[in-house]
Amino acid sequence: MAVRNDDQRTGCAGPMDVIAQNARVVSPSFQHGRLSRRALFSALALALLGESTLAMPALAADVAVPGITTLPTLDVVGVSPSGDATLAADKSPYPVRGLDADQLDRMRSVDLTAAMDRSVPGITLNSVQGNPLQPDVQFRGFTGSPLLGIAQGIAVYQDGVRVNEIFGDTVNWDLLPQQGIDRLDVVTGANPVFGLNTLGGAIVLRSKNGFDDQGTQLSYEGGSFGREVASVESGGNNGAWGYYVLADNLYEQGWRDLSPSHARHYFANVGWHGERATLDLSLAKAKTDLTGNGAQSIEQLQRDRESIFTAPDETANDLTQATLRGSFHFNDDTVLSAMVYDRKVDTRSFNGDGSEAEECEADDDILCEEEDDEGNQEVVTDQNGNPISSEYDAVNNIGKRRQRAHGGNVQLVFSQDLAGHENQLVVGGDFLSGNVRYASIVAPAVLLEDRSTSRDSGLEIPEDALDVYASTRTYAWYATDTFNVTDALALTVSARYNETRTRIADQSGENPDLNGNHVFSRLNPAAGLAWKVNDALTAYGSYSESTRAPTPVELTCSDEDAPCKLPNQFISDPPLNQVVAKSWEAGLRGKHGDALRWQAGVFRTTSHDDILFQTTGGTTSNEGFFANVGDTRRQGLELSAQGSARAGVVEWSASYVWLDATYQDGFQENAANNPTADDDGLITVQRGDRIPGLPRHQLKAAVDVALTPTLRVGLNAQYRSSQYLRGDESNDLPQIAGYALFGLQATWDVTPRLQLSARIENLTDKRYASFGTLGEPDEIFPGDSDPRFLGPGAPRGGWVGARYRF
């Protein structure tokens, strides 16, 4: 339940520029990268434009008093992804949580994921790619990730648009601008109203507009890792017409070797709000060029923590999105709303890696690869049929994805009394049509001294090329009704029917067995109660079900006898079953005036026919296949509290989550890089073994103090306990150690318009890892034998910033 590798750098230093200028990564001190001057000039122009657009006065917003990042006091919650239907918070049968624009602003986080990680109970980040804009976001043991191959279990919506991508339900967090978000809400449990992939929950974003967000401001921040961020936003209205515009630009060199990134976001909203009707048009554009060089061998990390395994690993995303939303109030009790959208995401990836081909036994001047279990070799040939020289000891995996999605939603809200009792009925329907064209090549390359790969060899390995087209259509109808049994007791019942059709077609003519059609459908129910014991205490409980249909990437890579190297190869595979999640939740929430708000609850979600990527090898375990492995269960305890004292001079928050995430069925797991695997590369996973990558204990706390009316300082802390490595589903290897992180922040309102800020992350310079997997280190570092790879966390970093409000 929601609470109300394109190398266009716009004058900014590209990866090769940074490599030439900085052989080593920037040290964690206040150093600056080069920020695009064009972006800064564009920001200034937009600010001036915002002052005169539509002849509207851009009324200066009240200067926000810096404070702590606590969860807000909420009076109403949304009951659908569109946010057009609301419900009193004390009638919600689910926990109520979220972050508003002021709280996001005070944190000065690099992006939305860091803000959620710092303040939302149950959310943690895994640094799989090693890039701050490309983390795995985990909530109660379910994941929303930008990477293919990760079991996705979180649905993400922006203004009613489902932003999980077509190909693999992945979430490109780098395309979401934090500065343009008015509200971020976290839905708990397998709530069916929020559609496919809501296994553990949903994240619902609402963008800013000129009616709720008025004024113009410029901001800048710079500091460690060569990171610089500049943004401008402006909004206003004349009572009927409103506008909001945003432009931001981020560039950093990164703290690890050869790891620059660049992200730009543009957003605009024009709206008309009348007495009974509204109409809003939103346009979004984003371009990112990210380098995430991934996990590193544990032995090499001990020698050089800033080092990388191989390079580059570049991902360039280009987003264009248009959304048209409208509503009409027939009367105070009946509201019709509708939304249509078109979303396009082009992705280019360039991944340099070690080659699995070796010198031929018969001729060491050319490359061969093993063809069968007996070790017979076959010569590797290029696109012209010529043998490839053994000097090429690496490969470049080059891929292009063109994803298109369009759809819409229609919803009716009826708030008439039923049999003399208050009642709200919401009915609606969704339609989504999307397609993806994916093509990839594998090009021979030479591994250079800095472990990056050479480019533009002019050669390709045709057997590893792919050209595939996939389309999917989803129709859904949903209803949710909240009936007041008494003034204190509210009953909510919900249901949603989904039907998803996926078609896959080979475009190259070389893989006709890829062609296929798949259909998945199910009716998912939910029911819950909220009992307002008194003004200070509410009890709640619920049961819900939701599903996840197998994605095109999973459907084309599910054959154990023909493993894929993500995301480059696919084959004709047996069908997969959709995942069905069944969730229970119960708890208490209360308050003591404005000084204390708290919540305590328990939850359990069982996923039936869960889908897991089983690795069969590869230097970093990226080769394998998808399979239904049985049931998994995620259960736990969640506690949170927040409060203030001395009229807001002191503010604080704290939360604790205990998570027990386990396999409920035993199975044989392909884990070729696990040293405990048998001769066939298999490990035995038993019922009760913990799911890797998930800490059992999470603790977050923060305190913020106003030293003067204009100066505030704050301290925040996070603790995560140990976790198992991916590839060790049998829990046989040592866990990654737990860790605690601390941060400081301060803001000073120099004038009502000018604010200065400073912050430090990882205050104690803790060496830690948030992610681990298994691989083959000796492919790059001869003599290394430890198969553990870790995703190292960033060292201490500091940034200073300024913001001016017109």
C-alpha positions in Angstrom: 0.0 0.0 0.0 1.7 3.2 -1.1 1.9 6.1 1.2 0.4 9.4 -0.1 27.6 2.2 -24.3 27.0 5.4 -26.1 30.0 7.8 -25.4 28.2 11.1 -25.5 29.6 13.1 -22.6 28.6 16.7 -23.4 32.0 18.2 -22.9 32.7 16.0 -19.9 35.8 13.8 -19.6 35.2 10.3 -20.8 36.6 7.1 -19.5 39.6 7.1 -21.8 40.3 10.8 -20.8 40.4 9.8 -17.2 42.5 6.8 -17.8 45.1 9.0 -19.6 45.1 11.6 -16.9 44.8 9.5 -13.8 46.6 6.2 -13.7 45.4 5.8 -10.1 42.0 6.4 -8.6 41.4 9.8 -6.9 42.2 9.5 -3.1 39.3 10.0 -0.7 39.9 13.7 -0.1 38.2 16.8 -1.3 39.2 16.6 -5.0 37.2 17.5 -8.0 36.5 16.0 -11.4 35.5 18.0 -14.4 31.9 19.0 -14.6 30.3 19.8 -17.9 30.2 23.6 -18.5 27.5 23.2 -21.0 25.3 21.5 -18.3 26.0 24.4 -15.9 25.0 27.0 -18.5 21.9 25.0 -19.4 21.0 24.9 -15.7 21.3 28.7 -15.5 19.2 29.1 -18.6 16.5 26.9 -17.3 16.4 28.8 -14.1 15.9 32.1 -15.9 13.3 30.4 -18.2 11.5 29.1 -15.1 11.1 32.7 -13.8 9.1 33.7 -16.9 7.4 30.6 -18.3 3.7 31.0 -18.9 4.0 34.4 -17.1 3.6 32.7 -13.8 5.2 33.9 -10.6 7.7 31.3 -9.4 6.9 31.8 -5.8 9.9 31.1 -3.6 9.3 28.1 -1.4 9.8 28.5 2.3 13.4 27.7 3.2 13.4 24.2 4.6 15.0 23.9 8.0 17.7 21.2 7.8 16.8 18.2 9.9 17.0 14.5 10.4 16.0 12.0 7.8 13.2 10.3 9.7 10.1 8.7 8.3 7.3 11.3 8.0 4.0 11.8 9.9 1.3 10.6 7.5 -2.4 11.2 7.4 -3.3 9.3 4.2 -1.9 6.5 2.2 -2.3 5.6 -1.5 -3.9 2.3 -2.4 -2.7 1.9 -6.1 0.4 2.6 -8.1 -1.2 5.7 -9.7 -1.6 7.4 -6.3 -5.0 8.7 -7.3 -6.9 6.8 -4.5 -6.1 7.4 -0.8 -7.0 6.0 2.5 -6.7 7.2 6.1 -3.4 5.9 7.4 -5.0 4.4 10.6 -7.2 2.2 8.3 -4.2 0.7 6.5 -3.6 -3.1 7.2 0.0 -2.7 6.2 3.0 -0.7 7.7 3.1 2.9 6.6 6.4 4.4 5.6 8.0 6.8 3.1 10.2 9.7 2.4 9.1 13.2 1.3 11.0 15.7 -0.8 12.3 17.6 2.3 13.8 14.5 3.8 15.4 13.4 0.5 16.8 16.9 0.2 18.3 16.9 3.7 20.3 13.7 3.1 22.1 15.0 0.1 22.5 11.4 -1.0 24.1 10.6 -4.4 20.8 9.0 -5.5 17.5 7.5 -4.3 18.9 4.1 -3.5 21.4 5.6 -1.0 18.6 7.6 0.6 16.5 4.5 1.0 19.4 2.5 2.3 20.1 5.1 5.0 16.6 5.5 6.4 14.0 2.9 5.3 13.8 -0.2 7.6 14.4 -3.4 5.7 16.3 -1.9 2.7 19.9 -2.7 2.1 22.2 -2.3 -0.9 24.6 -4.8 -2.5 27.5 -3.3 -4.6 27.5 -5.9 -7.3 28.8 -3.6 -10.0 30.8 -1.4 -7.8 29.1 1.8 -9.1 27.0 4.0 -6.7 24.3 4.4 -9.3 24.0 0.6 -10.1 23.3 -1.2 -6.7 21.1 -4.1 -6.0 18.3 -2.8 -3.8 17.0 -5.4 -1.3 13.9 -5.1 0.7 13.0 -7.9 3.2 15.2 -10.2 1.2 13.7 -9.4 -2.3 15.7 -7.6 -4.9 15.3 -4.8 -7.5 18.5 -4.8 -9.6 19.8 -3.3 -12.8 21.5 -6.6 -13.6 20.2 -9.5 -15.7 20.4 -12.8 -13.9 19.2 -11.4 -10.5 15.8 -12.8 -9.3 13.7 -9.6 -9.3 11.1 -9.3 -6.5 10.3 -5.5 -6.2 8.0 -3.5 -8.5 8.9 0.1 -9.0 6.5 2.8 -10.3 7.1 6.5 -11.2 3.9 8.5 -11.5 2.0 5.3 -12.2 4.5 4.1 -14.9 6.0 0.7 -14.2 9.7 1.2 -14.7 10.8 -2.4 -14.4 12.3 -3.0 -17.8 10.8 -5.5 -20.3 13.7 -7.8 -20.9 14.4 -9.0 -17.3 12.2 -6.9 -14.9 15.4 -5.0 -14.1 15.4 -1.5 -12.5 17.7 1.1 -13.9 18.1 3.2 -10.7 20.4 5.6 -12.5 17.5 6.9 -14.7 15.5 8.1 -11.7 16.4 11.7 -10.6 16.3 12.1 -6.8 16.0 15.9 -7.0 12.7 15.6 -9.0 11.0 13.3 -6.6 8.3 14.7 -4.3 7.5 11.5 -2.5 8.9 8.0 -2.2 6.8 5.3 -0.6 7.5 1.7 0.2 4.7 -0.9 -0.1 5.2 -4.0 2.0 4.3 -7.6 1.3 2.9 -9.3 -1.8 0.2 -6.7 -2.4 -1.6 -7.8 -5.6 -2.9 -4.3 -6.5 0.6 -3.3 -7.4 0.9 -5.9 -10.1 3.5 -8.2 -11.3 6.8 -8.6 -9.4 5.4 -7.3 -6.1 6.7 -10.3 -4.3 8.4 -8.6 -1.4 7.0 -5.1 -1.9 6.8 -2.1 -4.3 8.5 1.3 -4.4 6.2 4.1 -5.6 7.6 7.5 -6.7 5.7 10.7 -7.2 7.4 13.5 -9.2 7.2 17.2 -8.4 4.9 19.6 -10.0 4.3 23.3 -10.1 1.4 23.3 -7.7 3.1 21.5 -4.8 6.7 22.6 -5.5 7.1 26.3 -6.2 10.3 28.4 -6.5 13.6 28.3 -8.2 16.9 27.0 -6.8 20.4 26.2 -8.0 22.6 23.7 -6.1 26.2 22.4 -6.4 28.2 19.8 -4.5 31.7 18.6 -4.9 34.4 16.6 -3.2 35.9 13.1 -2.9 36.3 10.7 -5.8 36.2 13.6 -8.2 32.5 13.8 -7.8 30.6 17.0 -8.8 26.9 17.4 -8.9 25.0 20.5 -10.2 21.2 20.9 -10.5 18.6 23.5 -11.2 14.8 23.2 -10.6 12.0 25.7 -11.0 8.3 25.5 -10.4 5.3 27.7 -10.2 1.6 28.2 -11.1 -1.0 30.9 -11.7 -3.8 29.0 -10.0 -4.9 27.1 -13.1 -1.7 26.3 -15.0 1.5 25.1 -13.5 5.0 24.0 -14.5 8.0 22.3 -13.1 11.4 21.8 -14.7 14.6 20.0 -13.5 18.1 19.5 -14.9 21.0 17.9 -13.1 24.4 16.6 -14.0 26.7 14.2 -12.1 30.2 13.3 -12.9 32.8 11.4 -10.9 36.1 9.7 -11.5 35.3 6.9 -8.9 37.4 5.7 -6.1 38.5 2.5 -7.8 40.8 2.3 -10.9 39.3 3.2 -14.3 35.8 3.8 -12.9 34.4 7.1 -14.1 30.7 7.7 -14.4 28.4 10.4 -15.8 24.7 10.9 -15.4 22.3 13.6 -16.6 18.6 13.9 -15.9 16.0 16.3 -17.4 12.3 16.4 -16.3 9.4 18.7 -17.1 5.8 18.8 -16.1 3.0 21.1 -17.4 -0.4 20.8 -15.7 -3.8 22.3 -15.7 -5.9 22.0 -12.4 -9.5 23.0 -12.5 -12.2 22.7 -9.9 -13.3 19.2 -11.0 -10.6 18.1 -13.4 -6.8 17.9 -13.8 -4.5 17.2 -16.7 -0.7 16.8 -16.4 1.9 16.1 -19.1 5.3 14.9 -17.9 8.4 14.5 -20.1 11.6 12.7 -18.8 15.0 12.4 -20.4 18.0 10.8 -18.9 21.5 9.8 -20.2 24.0 7.9 -18.2 27.4 6.4 -19.0 28.4 4.3 -16.0 31.5 2.2 -15.3 31.0 -0.6 -12.8 34.0 -2.8 -12.8 32.4 -5.3 -10.4 33.7 -7.6 -7.7 37.4 -8.2 -7.3 39.4 -11.3 -6.2 39.8 -11.3 -2.4 43.6 -11.9 -2.7 44.0 -9.0 -5.1 41.9 -6.7 -2.8 44.4 -7.5 0.0 47.2 -6.3 -2.2 45.4 -3.2 -3.7 41.9 -2.3 -2.5 41.4 0.2 -5.4 42.2 -2.4 -8.0 39.8 -4.0 -10.5 39.6 -7.5 -12.0 39.2 -6.5 -15.6 38.0 -3.4 -17.5 36.1 -1.8 -18.8 32.5 -2.7 -17.8 30.5 0.1 -19.2 26.8 0.6 -19.4 25.2 3.5 -21.2 21.5 4.1 -20.8 19.3 6.5 -22.8 15.7 7.1 -21.5 12.9 9.0 -23.2 9.5 8.9 -21.4 6.2 10.8 -21.8 3.3 10.5 -19.4 -0.2 12.0 -19.7 -2.4 11.9 -16.6 -5.9 13.2 -15.9 -8.7 13.0 -13.4 -12.3 14.0 -13.2 -14.5 14.4 -10.1 -18.1 13.6 -10.9 -18.8 14.6 -7.3 -17.2 14.4 -3.9 -17.6 10.6 -3.8 -16.8 9.5 -7.4 -13.5 10.1 -9.2 -12.3 8.9 -12.5 -8.6 8.9 -13.4 -6.6 7.7 -16.4 -3.0 7.6 -17.5 -1.1 6.7 -20.7 2.6 6.6 -21.3 5.4 5.8 -23.7 8.8 4.7 -22.4 12.0 4.0 -24.5 15.3 2.8 -23.0 18.3 2.1 -25.2 21.2 0.3 -23.5 24.7 -0.2 -24.8 27.1 -2.4 -22.8 30.8 -3.0 -23.3 32.4 -5.6 -21.0 36.0 -6.5 -21.2 36.8 -10.0 -19.7 39.4 -12.8 -19.8 39.0 -15.3 -22.6 38.0 -18.9 -21.8 39.6 -20.1 -25.0 43.2 -21.3 -24.8 46.2 -22.1 -27.1 45.5 -25.1 -29.2 47.4 -28.2 -28.3 48.2 -28.9 -31.9 49.2 -25.2 -32.7 49.9 -22.8 -29.9 49.6 -19.8 -32.3 45.9 -20.1 -32.6 43.0 -20.4 -30.1 40.9 -23.4 -29.3 38.1 -24.2 -26.9 36.9 -27.5 -25.5 34.0 -29.0 -27.4 33.0 -32.0 -25.2 33.5 -33.7 -21.9 36.4 -35.7 -23.4 38.3 -32.5 -23.9 38.4 -32.5 -27.6 39.3 -29.1 -29.0 37.8 -27.0 -31.8 39.6 -24.1 -33.4 38.0 -20.7 -32.7 37.4 -18.8 -36.0 36.4 -15.2 -36.9 33.6 -13.9 -39.1 35.8 -14.7 -42.2 36.3 -18.3 -41.2 40.0 -17.7 -40.3 41.6 -19.1 -37.0 42.0 -16.4 -34.3 45.5 -15.8 -33.1 46.4 -16.8 -29.6 47.7 -13.3 -28.9 44.0 -12.5 -28.2 43.8 -13.6 -24.5 40.7 -11.6 -23.8 37.3 -10.8 -25.2 34.9 -7.8 -25.4 31.3 -8.6 -24.9 29.4 -5.9 -26.7 25.6 -5.7 -26.5 22.7 -3.4 -27.5 19.2 -3.4 -26.1 16.3 -1.3 -27.4 13.4 -1.6 -25.1 10.0 0.0 -25.8 7.0 0.0 -23.5 3.7 1.8 -23.6 0.5 1.3 -21.7 -2.1 2.9 -19.5 -4.4 2.7 -16.6 -8.0 3.6 -15.9 -9.3 3.8 -12.4 -12.6 4.6 -10.6 -12.9 5.5 -6.9 -16.3 5.2 -5.2 -16.5 6.6 -1.6 -20.2 6.2 -0.9 -21.4 4.7 2.4 -22.4 1.0 2.3 -25.2 -0.1 4.6 -24.7 2.9 6.8 -20.9 2.3 7.1 -18.1 4.3 5.5 -16.8 2.4 2.4 -14.3 3.1 -0.4 -14.2 0.9 -3.5 -11.4 1.3 -6.1 -11.6 -0.6 -9.4 -9.2 -0.3 -12.3 -7.5 -1.8 -15.2 -3.9 -1.8 -16.6 -2.5 -2.5 -20.0 1.2 -2.9 -20.8 2.7 -3.7 -24.2 6.5 -3.9 -24.6 9.2 -5.2 -26.8 13.0 -5.6 -26.8 15.5 -6.1 -29.6 18.7 -7.5 -28.2 21.9 -8.0 -30.2 25.4 -8.9 -29.1 28.8 -9.8 -30.4 31.9 -11.2 -28.9 35.2 -9.6 -30.2 38.7 -11.0 -29.5 40.9 -8.6 -27.5 44.2 -8.3 -25.8 44.5 -7.9 -22.0 46.6 -4.9 -21.3 49.0 -4.3 -18.4 46.3 -2.4 -16.4 43.9 -5.3 -17.0 41.7 -3.3 -19.4 41.1 -4.8 -22.8 42.1 -3.5 -26.2 39.4 -2.3 -28.5 38.5 -2.4 -32.2 40.3 -5.6 -33.2 37.9 -5.7 -36.2 37.2 -9.4 -35.4 34.1 -11.2 -34.2 33.4 -14.7 -33.1 30.2 -15.4 -35.0 29.2 -18.5 -33.0 28.8 -16.3 -30.0 26.7 -13.6 -31.7 23.0 -13.1 -31.0 20.1 -11.2 -32.4 16.7 -11.8 -30.7 13.4 -10.0 -30.5 10.9 -10.4 -27.6 7.6 -8.9 -26.9 5.3 -9.0 -24.0 1.7 -7.9 -23.2 0.0 -7.8 -19.9 -3.6 -7.2 -19.2 -4.8 -6.7 -15.6 -7.9 -5.8 -13.7 -8.0 -5.0 -10.0 -10.3 -4.0 -7.2 -9.7 -3.0 -3.5 -12.4 -2.2 -1.0 -12.1 -0.8 2.5 -15.2 -1.2 4.7 -15.5 0.3 8.1 -17.0 -2.5 10.2 -17.1 0.0 13.1 -15.6 3.4 13.6 -12.4 1.7 14.9 -12.2 -1.5 12.7 -11.6 -1.4 9.0 -11.6 -4.4 6.6 -9.8 -4.3 3.3 -10.2 -6.9 0.6 -8.4 -6.8 -2.8 -7.9 -8.9 -5.9 -6.1 -8.6 -9.2 -6.1 -10.7 -12.3 -3.0 -10.7 -14.5 -2.5 -12.2 -17.9 0.9 -12.0 -19.5 1.8 -13.1 -23.0 5.5 -13.3 -24.1 6.7 -14.0 -27.6 10.3 -14.7 -28.5 11.7 -14.7 -32.1 15.2 -15.2 -33.5 16.1 -12.4 -35.9 19.4 -13.9 -37.2 18.1 -17.1 -38.8 20.8 -19.0 -36.9 18.7 -19.9 -33.8 15.2 -20.8 -35.0 14.6 -22.9 -31.8 14.4 -19.6 -29.9 11.0 -18.9 -31.3 8.1 -19.5 -28.9 5.0 -18.2 -27.2 4.4 -18.2 -23.4 1.2 -17.4 -21.5 1.0 -16.8 -17.7 -2.2 -15.8 -15.8 -3.5 -15.8 -12.2 -6.0 -14.2 -9.9 -4.3 -12.9 -6.7 -6.3 -12.1 -3.6 -5.5 -10.1 -0.4 -7.3 -9.2 2.8 -6.5 -7.3 5.9 -7.8 -5.6 9.1 -6.8 -2.4 10.9 -8.1 -1.8 14.4 -7.7 1.6 16.0 -7.5 0.6 19.6 -7.3 4.2 20.7 -5.9 7.5 19.4 -2.4 6.3 20.4 -2.5 2.6 19.2 -3.5 0.7 16.0 -3.2 -3.0 15.4 -3.0 -4.4 11.8 -2.8 -7.7 10.0 -3.0 -8.9 6.4 -2.6 -11.8 4.0 -1.8 -11.3 0.3 -0.6 -13.0 -2.8 1.2 -11.8 -5.9 3.1 -13.3 -8.9 6.1 -12.8 -11.1 5.9 -14.1 -14.7 9.2 -15.4 -16.1 10.9 -12.7 -18.1 12.2 -13.1 -21.7 15.8 -13.4 -20.5 14.8 -16.2 -18.2 12.7 -18.0 -20.7 15.5 -18.0 -23.2 18.1 -19.2 -20.8 16.7 -22.1 -18.8 18.4 -25.2 -20.2 21.0 -26.9 -18.0 22.6 -28.6 -21.1 23.1 -25.3 -22.9 24.1 -22.6 -20.4 24.2 -18.9 -21.3 26.8 -16.3 -20.5 24.7 -13.3 -19.3 23.6 -11.4 -21.1 25.1 -12.6 -24.4 23.8 -16.0 -25.3 20.4 -17.6 -25.4 19.0 -20.9 -26.5 15.8 -22.8 -26.9 14.8 -23.9 -23.4 12.1 -25.7 -21.4 9.4 -23.4 -20.0 9.5 -22.0 -16.5 6.7 -21.7 -14.0 5.7 -18.3 -12.7 6.6 -17.4 -9.1 3.8 -17.1 -6.6 4.4 -15.3 -3.4 2.1 -15.7 -0.3 2.6 -13.2 2.4 1.4 -12.7 6.1 2.0 -9.6 8.1 0.8 -8.3 11.5 1.9 -5.6 13.9 1.2 -2.6 16.1 1.9 1.1 15.5 1.4 4.0 17.9 2.3 7.5 18.9 2.7 9.7 21.8 1.8 13.2 20.6 4.4 14.6 18.2 7.3 13.4 20.4 7.2 9.7 19.5 6.0 7.5 16.8 6.7 3.7 16.6 5.9 0.5 14.8 6.5 -3.2 15.5 5.6 -6.0 13.3 6.3 -9.5 12.0 6.2 -10.8 8.4 6.5 -14.0 6.4 6.5 -14.4 2.6 6.8 -17.8 0.9 7.7 -17.8 -2.8 6.6 -20.9 -4.6 8.6 -22.1 -7.7 11.2 -19.5 -7.1 13.6 -18.9 -10.0 17.3 -19.0 -9.5 20.3 -18.4 -11.8 22.5 -21.5 -11.5 26.1 -20.8 -12.4 28.1 -23.3 -14.5 31.3 -21.3 -14.6 32.8 -18.2 -16.0 35.6 -16.1 -14.4 33.0 -14.3 -12.2 30.2 -16.9 -12.2 28.3 -15.2 -15.1 27.7 -18.4 -17.1 24.7 -20.6 -16.3 21.0 -21.0 -16.6 17.7 -20.2 -14.9 15.6 -22.8 -13.1 12.6 -23.2 -10.8 14.3 -24.5 -7.6 11.3 -24.9 -5.3 10.1 -22.7 -2.4 11.9 -20.0 -0.6 10.8 -18.2 2.6 11.6 -14.7 4.0 10.4 -14.0 7.4 11.3 -11.6 10.2 10.8 -8.9 12.8 10.7 -5.2 12.2 10.9 -2.4 14.8 11.2 1.3 14.2 10.7 4.5 16.2 11.3 8.2 15.7 10.8 11.3 17.8 11.8 14.8 18.7 12.5 16.8 21.8 12.7 20.5 22.8 10.3 21.6 20.1 12.4 20.0 17.3 15.8 21.0 18.5 16.7 17.3 18.8 15.3 14.8 16.4 16.1 11.1 16.3 15.2 7.8 14.6 16.1 4.1 14.9 15.1 0.8 13.3 16.0 -2.8 13.6 15.1 -5.7 11.2 15.8 -9.4 11.8 15.5 -11.3 8.5 15.5 -15.1 8.1 15.7 -15.9 4.4 16.0 -19.6 3.7 15.4 -22.3 1.0 12.4 -24.5 1.8 13.2 -27.2 -0.6 16.5 -29.1 -1.2 18.0 -29.2 -4.6 21.2 -29.7 -6.5 22.9 -26.4 -7.4 25.3 -25.8 -10.3 28.2 -24.0 -8.7 31.3 -24.7 -10.7 33.5 -22.2 -8.9 32.6 -23.5 -5.4 35.5 -25.5 -4.0 33.1 -27.8 -2.2 31.3 -28.8 -5.5 31.6 -32.4 -6.6 33.2 -33.6 -9.9 30.1 -32.5 -11.8 30.2 -28.9 -10.4 27.2 -29.5 -8.1 26.6 -28.6 -4.5 23.7 -29.9 -2.3 21.4 -27.2 -1.0 19.3 -28.4 2.0 16.0 -27.1 3.4 16.8 -24.3 5.9 20.0 -23.1 4.2 20.2 -19.3 4.1 19.8 -17.4 0.9 23.2 -15.7 0.1 23.6 -11.9 -0.1 21.2 -11.1 2.8 22.3 -10.0 6.2 20.3 -11.4 9.1 20.5 -8.3 11.2 20.1 -4.7 10.1 20.2 -1.6 12.4 19.9 2.0 11.5 20.0 5.1 13.8 20.3 8.8 13.4 20.3 11.9 15.6 20.1 15.6 14.6 20.6 18.7 16.7 20.0 22.3 16.0 23.0 24.1 17.6 21.5 27.4 16.5 18.4 28.4 14.6 20.4 28.3 11.4 23.0 25.6 12.1 22.2 21.9 12.4 24.5 18.9 12.7 23.7 15.2 12.5 25.1 11.7 13.0 23.8 8.6 11.3 24.9 4.9 11.7 24.1 1.6 10.0 25.0 -1.9 10.9 24.7 -5.1 8.7 25.6 -8.5 10.0 27.4 -11.2 8.0 26.1 -12.8 4.8 26.9 -15.8 2.5 28.5 -15.4 -0.9 26.4 -15.9 -4.1 27.4 -19.4 -5.4 27.5 -20.7 -1.8 23.8 -21.6 -1.5 24.8 -24.6 0.6 26.4 -22.3 3.2 29.7 -24.2 3.3 32.1 -21.3 3.0 33.0 -18.5 5.5 30.6 -15.6 5.4 31.4 -12.0 4.5 32.0 -10.1 7.7 29.4 -7.7 9.1 30.2 -4.0 9.3 29.1 -0.7 10.8 29.2 2.6 9.0 28.9 6.2 10.4 28.2 9.5 8.7 28.2 13.2 9.6 26.3 16.0 8.1 25.8 19.7 8.7 23.8 22.5 7.1 24.1 26.3 7.7 21.5 28.7 6.5 23.7 31.7 5.8 20.7 33.7 4.7 17.1 32.8 4.0 18.1 32.1 0.4 21.7 30.7 0.7 22.4 27.4 2.4 25.8 25.7 2.8 26.2 22.0 3.5 28.9 19.5 4.3 28.9 15.7 4.9 31.2 12.8 5.5 30.4 9.2 4.7 32.2 6.2 6.2 33.6 8.4 8.9 35.9 5.7 10.4 37.2 4.7 7.0 35.9 1.2 7.5 37.1 -1.5 5.0 34.1 -3.6 4.2 32.3 -5.5 1.5 28.5 -5.5 0.8 28.6 -8.3 -1.7 30.4 -11.5 -2.5 30.5 -14.2 -5.2 32.7 -16.9 -6.5 34.9 -16.9 -9.6 38.2 -18.0 -11.2 40.9 -15.5 -10.1 43.8 -17.4 -11.8 42.4 -16.5 -15.2 43.7 -13.0 -14.6 46.1 -13.4 -11.6 48.1 -16.5 -12.1 48.9 -18.2 -8.9 45.8 -16.9 -7.0 43.6 -19.7 -5.9 41.0 -18.2 -3.5 37.7 -18.3 -5.5 36.0 -15.6 -3.3 35.3 -12.2 -5.0 34.1 -9.2 -3.0 32.3 -6.0 -3.9 34.3 -3.5 -1.7 32.6 -0.5 -0.1 33.8 3.0 -0.7 36.4 4.5 1.7 35.9 7.7 3.7 34.6 10.5 1.5 33.6 14.1 2.1 31.6 16.7 0.1 30.7 20.3 0.5 27.8 22.1 -1.3 25.8 25.2 -1.7 22.2 26.0 -2.6 20.7 29.3 -3.6 16.9 29.9 -3.7 15.6 32.8 -5.8 
